Amino acid sequence: GVGEPRWSLSERGDTAEAAARLFRLLREADRERPSGIAVSPMPNDGLGEAINDRLRRAAGFVG
């Protein structure tokens, strides 16, 4: 099953905070090699659009 969240880009849904934490958390997840990662997308405008794009690329979905 799905466990408790281990990482959060922003508890408040703040896109600036999420952008600032994104790469650090991706590196942390890469080191820990979890069996899966569930992501809730950010609003798809401004920084949120860039964050969602980076998460799609990290997941291997390009296009």
A tleap script that builds the chain and sets N, CA, C and O, in Angstrom:
source leaprc.protein.ff14SB
mol = sequence {
  NGLY VAL GLY GLU PRO ARG TRP SER LEU SER
  GLU ARG GLY ASP THR ALA GLU ALA ALA ALA
  ARG LEU PHE ARG LEU LEU ARG GLU ALA ASP
  ARG GLU ARG PRO SER GLY ILE ALA VAL SER
  PRO MET PRO ASN ASP GLY LEU GLY GLU ALA
  ILE ASN ASP ARG LEU ARG ARG ALA ALA GLY
  PHE VAL CGLY
}
set mol.1.N position { 0.806 -1.182 0.000 }
set mol.1.CA position { 0.000 0.000 0.000 }
set mol.1.C position { 0.857 1.256 0.000 }
set mol.1.O position { 2.087 1.202 -0.005 }
set mol.2.N position { 0.190 2.346 0.005 }
set mol.2.CA position { 0.859 3.644 0.015 }
set mol.2.C position { 1.099 4.048 1.461 }
set mol.2.O position { 0.180 4.028 2.280 }
set mol.3.N position { 2.330 4.414 1.770 }
set mol.3.CA position { 2.673 4.844 3.115 }
set mol.3.C position { 2.491 6.334 3.295 }
set mol.3.O position { 1.930 7.025 2.444 }
set mol.4.N position { 2.975 6.804 4.414 }
set mol.4.CA position { 2.926 8.232 4.717 }
set mol.4.C position { 3.878 8.998 3.803 }
set mol.4.O position { 4.910 8.463 3.397 }
set mol.5.N position { 3.542 10.239 3.477 }
set mol.5.CA position { 4.452 11.049 2.654 }
set mol.5.C position { 5.806 11.223 3.340 }
set mol.5.O position { 5.876 11.483 4.541 }
set mol.6.N position { 6.871 11.078 2.565 }
set mol.6.CA position { 8.218 11.257 3.092 }
set mol.6.C position { 8.792 12.594 2.684 }
set mol.6.O position { 9.627 13.160 3.390 }
set mol.7.N position { 8.353 13.099 1.557 }
set mol.7.CA position { 8.862 14.369 1.040 }
set mol.7.C position { 7.683 15.239 0.641 }
set mol.7.O position { 6.622 14.743 0.262 }
set mol.8.N position { 7.886 16.520 0.731 }
set mol.8.CA position { 6.876 17.462 0.258 }
set mol.8.C position { 7.590 18.655 -0.356 }
set mol.8.O position { 8.484 19.240 0.257 }
set mol.9.N position { 7.194 19.007 -1.556 }
set mol.9.CA position { 7.763 20.207 -2.170 }
set mol.9.C position { 7.294 21.447 -1.429 }
set mol.9.O position { 8.058 22.395 -1.246 }
set mol.10.N position { 6.046 21.441 -1.005 }
set mol.10.CA position { 5.508 22.565 -0.230 }
set mol.10.C position { 4.235 22.107 0.458 }
set mol.10.O position { 3.259 21.755 -0.204 }
set mol.11.N position { 4.243 22.111 1.769 }
set mol.11.CA position { 3.047 21.735 2.539 }
set mol.11.C position { 1.879 22.681 2.236 }
set mol.11.O position { 0.718 22.279 2.308 }
set mol.12.N position { 2.191 23.936 1.898 }
set mol.12.CA position { 1.168 24.961 1.651 }
set mol.12.C position { 0.791 25.081 0.186 }
set mol.12.O position { -0.101 25.858 -0.154 }
set mol.13.N position { 1.452 24.326 -0.696 }
set mol.13.CA position { 1.184 24.461 -2.124 }
set mol.13.C position { 1.798 25.711 -2.717 }
set mol.13.O position { 1.339 26.198 -3.750 }
set mol.14.N position { 2.833 26.239 -2.076 }
set mol.14.CA position { 3.504 27.462 -2.517 }
set mol.14.C position { 4.486 27.125 -3.636 }
set mol.14.O position { 5.446 26.387 -3.415 }
set mol.15.N position { 4.256 27.659 -4.833 }
set mol.15.CA position { 5.098 27.289 -5.975 }
set mol.15.C position { 6.538 27.763 -5.826 }
set mol.15.O position { 7.451 27.072 -6.277 }
set mol.16.N position { 6.771 28.916 -5.211 }
set mol.16.CA position { 8.148 29.396 -5.027 }
set mol.16.C position { 8.909 28.465 -4.084 }
set mol.16.O position { 10.067 28.133 -4.337 }
set mol.17.N position { 8.264 28.048 -3.005 }
set mol.17.CA position { 8.885 27.104 -2.072 }
set mol.17.C position { 9.133 25.767 -2.767 }
set mol.17.O position { 10.196 25.169 -2.601 }
set mol.18.N position { 8.156 25.299 -3.544 }
set mol.18.CA position { 8.288 24.028 -4.248 }
set mol.18.C position { 9.447 24.068 -5.240 }
set mol.18.O position { 10.220 23.115 -5.331 }
set mol.19.N position { 9.567 25.157 -5.974 }
set mol.19.CA position { 10.662 25.289 -6.942 }
set mol.19.C position { 12.010 25.269 -6.236 }
set mol.19.O position { 12.965 24.671 -6.732 }
set mol.20.N position { 12.091 25.919 -5.079 }
set mol.20.CA position { 13.348 25.973 -4.334 }
set mol.20.C position { 13.757 24.599 -3.805 }
set mol.20.O position { 14.949 24.323 -3.671 }
set mol.21.N position { 12.796 23.742 -3.507 }
set mol.21.CA position { 13.088 22.429 -2.919 }
set mol.21.C position { 13.173 21.296 -3.943 }
set mol.21.O position { 13.669 20.215 -3.626 }
set mol.22.N position { 12.698 21.530 -5.158 }
set mol.22.CA position { 12.538 20.468 -6.149 }
set mol.22.C position { 13.799 19.650 -6.390 }
set mol.22.O position { 13.767 18.429 -6.234 }
set mol.23.N position { 14.894 20.275 -6.761 }
set mol.23.CA position { 16.085 19.516 -7.141 }
set mol.23.C position { 16.709 18.802 -5.951 }
set mol.23.O position { 17.227 17.695 -6.095 }
set mol.24.N position { 16.665 19.427 -4.772 }
set mol.24.CA position { 17.198 18.759 -3.580 }
set mol.24.C position { 16.402 17.487 -3.281 }
set mol.24.O position { 16.986 16.449 -2.970 }
set mol.25.N position { 15.087 17.561 -3.374 }
set mol.25.CA position { 14.268 16.392 -3.097 }
set mol.25.C position { 14.402 15.329 -4.181 }
set mol.25.O position { 14.339 14.139 -3.873 }
set mol.26.N position { 14.583 15.721 -5.439 }
set mol.26.CA position { 14.825 14.733 -6.496 }
set mol.26.C position { 16.143 13.999 -6.254 }
set mol.26.O position { 16.218 12.784 -6.439 }
set mol.27.N position { 17.182 14.728 -5.843 }
set mol.27.CA position { 18.470 14.081 -5.534 }
set mol.27.C position { 18.332 13.140 -4.341 }
set mol.27.O position { 18.894 12.045 -4.344 }
set mol.28.N position { 17.587 13.564 -3.324 }
set mol.28.CA position { 17.365 12.734 -2.145 }
set mol.28.C position { 16.626 11.448 -2.527 }
set mol.28.O position { 16.999 10.362 -2.083 }
set mol.29.N position { 15.593 11.567 -3.337 }
set mol.29.CA position { 14.843 10.392 -3.789 }
set mol.29.C position { 15.731 9.479 -4.625 }
set mol.29.O position { 15.633 8.257 -4.520 }
set mol.30.N position { 16.590 10.052 -5.447 }
set mol.30.CA position { 17.501 9.254 -6.268 }
set mol.30.C position { 18.446 8.442 -5.388 }
set mol.30.O position { 18.721 7.280 -5.685 }
set mol.31.N position { 18.943 9.040 -4.315 }
set mol.31.CA position { 19.841 8.324 -3.394 }
set mol.31.C position { 19.116 7.193 -2.677 }
set mol.31.O position { 19.675 6.111 -2.499 }
set mol.32.N position { 17.870 7.439 -2.263 }
set mol.32.CA position { 17.123 6.448 -1.485 }
set mol.32.C position { 16.485 5.365 -2.352 }
set mol.32.O position { 16.128 4.302 -1.846 }
set mol.33.N position { 16.339 5.623 -3.650 }
set mol.33.CA position { 15.800 4.665 -4.613 }
set mol.33.C position { 14.491 4.004 -4.148 }
set mol.33.O position { 14.429 2.784 -4.001 }
set mol.34.N position { 13.460 4.806 -3.922 }
set mol.34.CA position { 12.176 4.223 -3.521 }
set mol.34.C position { 11.582 3.398 -4.659 }
set mol.34.O position { 11.922 3.596 -5.825 }
set mol.35.N position { 10.694 2.474 -4.308 }
set mol.35.CA position { 10.071 1.635 -5.337 }
set mol.35.C position { 9.076 2.429 -6.180 }
set mol.35.O position { 8.744 2.016 -7.291 }
set mol.36.N position { 8.605 3.544 -5.676 }
set mol.36.CA position { 7.680 4.384 -6.427 }
set mol.36.C position { 7.557 5.751 -5.782 }
set mol.36.O position { 7.880 5.936 -4.608 }
set mol.37.N position { 7.090 6.688 -6.558 }
set mol.37.CA position { 6.863 8.047 -6.067 }
set mol.37.C position { 5.509 8.505 -6.589 }
set mol.37.O position { 5.235 8.408 -7.785 }
set mol.38.N position { 4.663 9.003 -5.695 }
set mol.38.CA position { 3.374 9.571 -6.082 }
set mol.38.C position { 3.482 11.086 -5.981 }
set mol.38.O position { 4.009 11.615 -5.001 }
set mol.39.N position { 2.988 11.775 -6.988 }
set mol.39.CA position { 3.122 13.233 -7.043 }
set mol.39.C position { 1.768 13.860 -7.336 }
set mol.39.O position { 1.043 13.411 -8.224 }
set mol.40.N position { 1.436 14.898 -6.583 }
set mol.40.CA position { 0.274 15.727 -6.909 }
set mol.40.C position { 0.798 16.924 -7.689 }
set mol.40.O position { 1.671 17.640 -7.199 }
set mol.41.N position { 0.283 17.155 -8.895 }
set mol.41.CA position { 0.802 18.271 -9.695 }
set mol.41.C position { 0.476 19.619 -9.073 }
set mol.41.O position { -0.499 19.769 -8.337 }
set mol.42.N position { 1.315 20.589 -9.390 }
set mol.42.CA position { 1.096 21.977 -8.979 }
set mol.42.C position { 0.126 22.603 -9.985 }
set mol.42.O position { -0.065 22.060 -11.073 }
set mol.43.N position { -0.490 23.744 -9.634 }
set mol.43.CA position { -1.295 24.461 -10.635 }
set mol.43.C position { -0.430 24.715 -11.876 }
set mol.43.O position { 0.724 25.125 -11.753 }
set mol.44.N position { -0.975 24.476 -13.050 }
set mol.44.CA position { -0.180 24.483 -14.283 }
set mol.44.C position { -0.046 25.878 -14.888 }
set mol.44.O position { -0.431 26.106 -16.034 }
set mol.45.N position { 0.504 26.808 -14.104 }
set mol.45.CA position { 0.801 28.145 -14.617 }
set mol.45.C position { 2.036 28.686 -13.898 }
set mol.45.O position { 2.307 28.317 -12.755 }
set mol.46.N position { 2.769 29.545 -14.561 }
set mol.46.CA position { 3.964 30.136 -13.961 }
set mol.46.C position { 4.963 29.087 -13.497 }
set mol.46.O position { 5.303 28.169 -14.243 }
set mol.47.N position { 5.433 29.228 -12.256 }
set mol.47.CA position { 6.391 28.268 -11.699 }
set mol.47.C position { 5.809 26.862 -11.637 }
set mol.47.O position { 6.528 25.879 -11.813 }
set mol.48.N position { 4.511 26.770 -11.388 }
set mol.48.CA position { 3.867 25.456 -11.331 }
set mol.48.C position { 4.031 24.692 -12.632 }
set mol.48.O position { 4.260 23.483 -12.617 }
set mol.49.N position { 3.916 25.381 -13.752 }
set mol.49.CA position { 4.099 24.748 -15.063 }
set mol.49.C position { 5.522 24.209 -15.205 }
set mol.49.O position { 5.718 23.101 -15.704 }
set mol.50.N position { 6.512 24.985 -14.772 }
set mol.50.CA position { 7.912 24.550 -14.850 }
set mol.50.C position { 8.169 23.362 -13.922 }
set mol.50.O position { 8.886 22.433 -14.292 }
set mol.51.N position { 7.593 23.387 -12.729 }
set mol.51.CA position { 7.757 22.281 -11.777 }
set mol.51.C position { 7.136 21.012 -12.347 }
set mol.51.O position { 7.758 19.951 -12.315 }
set mol.52.N position { 5.923 21.111 -12.864 }
set mol.52.CA position { 5.255 19.942 -13.444 }
set mol.52.C position { 6.051 19.377 -14.613 }
set mol.52.O position { 6.158 18.160 -14.760 }
set mol.53.N position { 6.612 20.253 -15.446 }
set mol.53.CA position { 7.426 19.804 -16.574 }
set mol.53.C position { 8.640 19.027 -16.072 }
set mol.53.O position { 8.961 17.966 -16.607 }
set mol.54.N position { 9.310 19.544 -15.058 }
set mol.54.CA position { 10.507 18.873 -14.529 }
set mol.54.C position { 10.152 17.530 -13.910 }
set mol.54.O position { 10.901 16.564 -14.058 }
set mol.55.N position { 9.025 17.457 -13.219 }
set mol.55.CA position { 8.595 16.187 -12.630 }
set mol.55.C position { 8.267 15.165 -13.721 }
set mol.55.O position { 8.599 13.987 -13.591 }
set mol.56.N position { 7.609 15.621 -14.804 }
set mol.56.CA position { 7.325 14.703 -15.925 }
set mol.56.C position { 8.624 14.177 -16.518 }
set mol.56.O position { 8.737 12.985 -16.805 }
set mol.57.N position { 9.601 15.053 -16.702 }
set mol.57.CA position { 10.887 14.629 -17.269 }
set mol.57.C position { 11.605 13.662 -16.332 }
set mol.57.O position { 12.201 12.685 -16.786 }
set mol.58.N position { 11.550 13.927 -15.033 }
set mol.58.CA position { 12.181 13.031 -14.057 }
set mol.58.C position { 11.528 11.653 -14.093 }
set mol.58.O position { 12.187 10.641 -13.853 }
set mol.59.N position { 10.235 11.618 -14.392 }
set mol.59.CA position { 9.514 10.349 -14.463 }
set mol.59.C position { 9.715 9.641 -15.797 }
set mol.59.O position { 9.313 8.489 -15.959 }
set mol.60.N position { 10.335 10.328 -16.749 }
set mol.60.CA position { 10.576 9.724 -18.051 }
set mol.60.C position { 9.502 10.014 -19.072 }
set mol.60.O position { 9.538 9.464 -20.172 }
set mol.61.N position { 8.538 10.871 -18.736 }
set mol.61.CA position { 7.482 11.246 -19.675 }
set mol.61.C position { 7.864 12.556 -20.334 }
set mol.61.O position { 7.724 13.617 -19.725 }
set mol.62.N position { 8.337 12.503 -21.550 }
set mol.62.CA position { 8.738 13.709 -22.270 }
set mol.62.C position { 7.833 13.848 -23.483 }
set mol.62.O position { 7.630 12.889 -24.227 }
set mol.63.N position { 7.286 15.048 -23.682 }
set mol.63.CA position { 6.465 15.252 -24.860 }
set mol.63.C position { 5.146 15.866 -24.602 }
set mol.63.O position { 4.372 16.081 -25.535 }
savepdb mol mol.pdb
quit
